[in-house]
Amino acid sequence: MAKQTKITITTDSLLLFRGRSSTRARCRLCNGESEMIALESLQVISNLDRHALEEWVNSGELHRLQGEDGSTLVCLSSLLARVRNTKTS
């Protein structure tokens, strides 16, 4: 009887769009320049429900800064790191 080997390959993909609502700025916590996204746009980008998004924002893992117009901006690098941590958990 011949031996059979089953190989399963699992992949993840992440598609990012650069939109008009994003801007580049220096993130103090990343210590470098990063793409910044308006807090209001996070739910659309992350596809999270409101409760989960509030948990992420309040966790302290998302780096934030105040935009010139007074809006809250979130560092895309910290958002991607949070997504990676969530997938490995």
Residue pairs with C-beta under 8 A, 6 or more apart in sequence:
12 87
14 80
14 83
16 76
18 35
19 41
21 37
21 38
21 41
22 35
22 36
22 37
22 38
22 41
22 76
23 35
23 36
23 67
23 73
24 33
24 34
24 35
24 36
25 33
25 34
25 36
25 65
25 73
26 32
26 33
26 34
27 33
27 34
27 36
27 63
27 65
27 75
27 77
27 78
28 63
28 65
29 63
29 75
29 78
30 63
30 75
30 77
30 78
32 77
34 63
34 75
34 76
34 77
34 78
35 75
35 76
35 77
36 65
36 67
36 73
36 74
36 75
36 76
37 45
37 73
37 74
37 76
37 79
38 67
38 71
38 72
38 73
38 74
39 57
39 64
39 71
39 72
39 73
39 74
40 71
42 48
42 53
42 56
42 57
42 74
42 79
43 50
43 53
45 79
46 53
46 56
46 79
46 83
48 56
56 62
56 82
57 64
57 74
59 82
61 78
61 81
61 82
61 85
62 74
62 75
62 78
62 79
62 82
63 74
63 75
63 77
63 78
64 72
64 73
64 74
64 75
65 72
65 73
65 75
66 72
66 73
67 73
